[in-house]
Amino acid sequence: MLAALTWIDHTVIVVYLAGMLTLGAYLSRRQTSDDEYFLAGRRMPWFAVGMSVIASLLSSLTYLSEPGEVWNSGVTHVFGKMLAIPFEMAFVWLLCIPFMMRFKFTSAYEYLEHRFGDGSRRLGCVLFVVMVVLWMGFVVLASAKALAQVSGMPLWLIIASVGIVATLYTMLGGLRAVIWTDVVQVALLVGGGLFAILYVAYVTDSGLADWLSASEKLLTDPVVRQASIDAGQSPPAPYQFFSWDPHTRVTILTVAINMFVWHVCTHVANQMTVQRYYSTSDMRAARRSFVTGSLFGV
């Protein structure tokens, strides 16, 4: 049974939501043109854009799903991601960002019109909207269900509250409000994650070496694996670098390839990230934003 939230927890949630709305309203005073609204005048600080980029790619769904994935695949998932990051960073840094920043566009799909015509731009926009609607639906629903379990609040009320607040501060403050609220959210996500790790290490009197040892034992010890099976759980799979066996769900190499392709696509063809890069002043600032986002993603 999960512990219920106290009045202090509810107060923190209300203050946080009110703070997001207040920030959006405050920044709305600077909206004097379309360029200001959609691109923050192309003057956003690179570190804020970098944190906003990772906020657009991370979500509560990441926090809910990643632990389960690591449990199922062990450190294979982590090693695969780490292997992909240097190649992804080099590719985007050297080729993609210089190419994107040659154009003073507002959206990624303006290039489709520039290169292939209006029809391709419209198709790209429709596909992106469908993808985002489905993705955001899963993100909001998953996080709302988790919060409903510990708060006792109706699911519909949580979904409506989050949706209304996010829509209002975005509508009021434009991209500038989105980026600065993202900075706050990333600070809370990363800070909360680090605090949780340190707290667990403190209360269990353990450290990284102990966790790696326990993980290795869980992957290889037949007694421990059988205990997981007897408990009705799927034991984590021992990690492999590569396997030709199609029944092998993940290997380090397949995860690395998947993450490389996904990260390149999200940094080059995803409007949520491309619009943020266009809000910086030049290619140098966009590159710094990309590196900042990648490091926070680690």
ABEGO torsion letter per residue (X at the ends): XBBBBBAAAAAAAAAAAAAAAAAAAAAAAABABAAAAAAGGGABBAAAAAAAAAAAABBAAAAAAAAAAAAAAEAAAAAAAAAAAAAAAAAAAAAAAAAAAABBBABAAAAAAAAAEAAAAAAAAAAAAAAAAAAAAAAAAAAAAAAAAAAGBBAAAAAAAAAAAAAAAAAAAEAAAAAAAAAAAAAAAAAAAAAAAAAAAAAAGBBAAAAAAAAAAAAABAAAAAAAAAAGBBBBBBBBABBABAABABBAAAAAAAAAAAAAAAAAABAAAAAAAAABABAAAAAAAAAAAAAAAX
